[in-house]
C-alpha cells in the first residue's frame, strides 16, 4: 500500500504504509501506477464537486483512490480494495494534518514534507483505518 501527496510540480510526501513493496522494482511500479493516474484525476476533478474522488484508476488487483485539497494538493492511495469509508476517513485525517503542517510558519508551500511527526501521524492513521 503506497500513499503519496503530490503538489503542483512534484511529489511532496511518499510512504509505503504496509512495507510490502520492499523490492525496488515493485516500488517503481507502484510509483508509476500512482503518477500515471494523475491525468485521470485532472479529468475527474472537473466532473466531481467533491474533494474525495473515490477510485480513479485500476491496475490488476490494485486500486488508486484520490482526494484533492482545496489548495490543489492531490492525495493518492494505492491499495488492494479497502472499504471506501475507511479510505475517505484516512484521507480526511491526513488532510487535516497536512493543513496543520502548512499552517506552521516554518513550512514552505509546495515543498517536500520531511517532518518525522507528520510521517508518524500518517502511519498511525493508516494502521488504525486501513490495515
C-alpha positions as CSV (number, residue, x, y, z in Angstrom):
1,X,0.0,0.0,0.0
2,X,1.6,3.3,-1.1
3,X,0.5,6.8,-0.2
4,X,1.6,9.9,-1.9
5,X,0.9,13.7,-1.7
6,X,1.5,15.4,-5.0
7,X,1.9,19.2,-5.1
8,X,1.7,21.4,-8.2
9,X,5.0,20.3,-9.7
10,X,6.4,17.4,-7.6
11,X,5.6,14.7,-5.0
12,X,5.7,16.3,-1.6
13,X,5.4,13.2,0.6
14,X,5.5,9.4,0.0
15,X,5.1,6.5,2.3
16,X,5.0,2.7,1.9
17,X,2.3,2.0,4.6
18,X,2.4,-1.7,4.8
19,X,6.1,-2.4,3.9
20,X,5.1,-4.9,1.2
21,X,7.0,-3.1,-1.6
22,X,10.5,-3.8,-0.3
23,X,11.6,-4.9,-3.8
24,X,12.8,-1.8,-5.7
25,X,11.1,-3.0,-8.9
26,X,7.7,-3.2,-7.1
27,X,8.3,0.3,-5.6
28,X,9.0,1.7,-9.0
29,X,5.9,0.0,-10.4
30,X,3.7,1.4,-7.6
31,X,5.1,4.9,-8.1
32,X,4.4,4.6,-11.9
33,X,0.8,3.5,-11.2
34,X,0.2,6.4,-8.9
35,X,1.7,9.0,-11.2
36,X,0.0,7.7,-14.3
37,X,-3.3,8.2,-12.6
38,X,-2.7,12.0,-12.3
39,X,-4.2,12.6,-15.8
40,X,-7.4,10.8,-14.8
41,X,-7.5,12.8,-11.6
42,X,-7.3,16.0,-13.5
43,X,-10.3,14.9,-15.6
44,X,-12.3,13.7,-12.6
45,X,-11.8,17.0,-10.7
46,X,-13.9,18.8,-13.4
47,X,-16.7,16.3,-13.3
48,X,-16.9,15.8,-9.5
49,X,-17.7,18.6,-7.0
50,X,-16.4,16.6,-4.0
51,X,-12.9,16.6,-2.7
52,X,-12.9,12.8,-2.4
53,X,-12.8,11.4,-5.9
54,X,-13.1,7.7,-4.9
55,X,-11.4,5.1,-7.1
56,X,-9.9,6.8,-10.2
57,X,-7.7,4.1,-11.6
58,X,-7.2,0.3,-11.5
59,X,-4.1,-1.8,-12.2
60,X,-4.6,-5.6,-11.9
61,X,-6.0,-6.0,-8.4
62,X,-4.8,-2.7,-7.1
63,X,-6.9,0.5,-6.9
64,X,-5.9,4.1,-6.9
65,X,-8.1,6.4,-4.7
66,X,-7.7,10.1,-4.8
67,X,-8.5,13.2,-2.7
68,X,-7.9,16.7,-3.8
69,X,-7.5,19.5,-1.3
70,X,-8.9,23.0,-1.9
71,X,-5.3,24.2,-2.2
72,X,-4.6,21.9,-5.1
73,X,-2.6,19.1,-3.4
74,X,-3.5,15.6,-4.5
75,X,-3.6,12.7,-2.0
76,X,-3.2,9.3,-3.7
77,X,-3.5,5.9,-2.2
78,X,-2.6,2.6,-4.0
79,X,-4.4,-0.2,-2.2
80,X,-5.9,-3.7,-2.6
81,X,-9.6,-2.7,-2.4
82,X,-10.1,-1.3,1.1
83,X,-13.5,0.0,2.1
84,X,-14.5,3.3,0.7
85,X,-15.4,4.7,4.1
86,X,-12.1,3.7,5.6
87,X,-10.2,5.3,2.7
88,X,-12.3,8.5,2.9
89,X,-11.6,8.8,6.7
90,X,-7.9,8.2,6.1
91,X,-7.8,11.0,3.5
92,X,-9.7,13.4,5.8
93,X,-7.4,12.7,8.7
94,X,-4.3,13.2,6.6
95,X,-5.8,16.3,5.0
96,X,-6.4,17.8,8.5
97,X,-2.8,17.1,9.5
98,X,-1.5,18.4,6.1
99,X,-3.4,21.6,6.8
100,X,-1.8,21.9,10.3
101,X,1.6,21.3,8.8
102,X,1.0,24.0,6.2
103,X,-0.1,26.5,8.9
104,X,3.3,26.1,10.5
105,X,5.2,29.4,9.8
106,X,8.4,27.5,9.1
107,X,7.0,25.2,6.4
108,X,7.1,26.3,2.8
109,X,4.1,26.0,0.5
110,X,4.5,23.2,-2.1
111,X,7.8,22.0,-0.6
112,X,8.6,18.3,0.2
113,X,7.4,17.3,3.7
114,X,10.3,15.9,5.8
115,X,8.7,16.1,9.2
116,X,9.0,12.9,11.3
117,X,5.9,14.0,13.2
118,X,3.8,14.2,10.0
119,X,5.2,10.8,8.9
120,X,4.2,9.2,12.2
121,X,0.7,10.7,12.1
122,X,0.1,9.4,8.6
123,X,1.4,5.9,9.5
124,X,-0.7,5.7,12.7
125,X,-3.8,6.7,10.8
126,X,-3.1,4.1,8.2
127,X,-2.6,1.4,10.9
128,X,-5.8,2.4,12.6
129,X,-8.0,2.8,9.5
130,X,-6.6,0.8,6.6
131,X,-4.6,-2.2,7.9
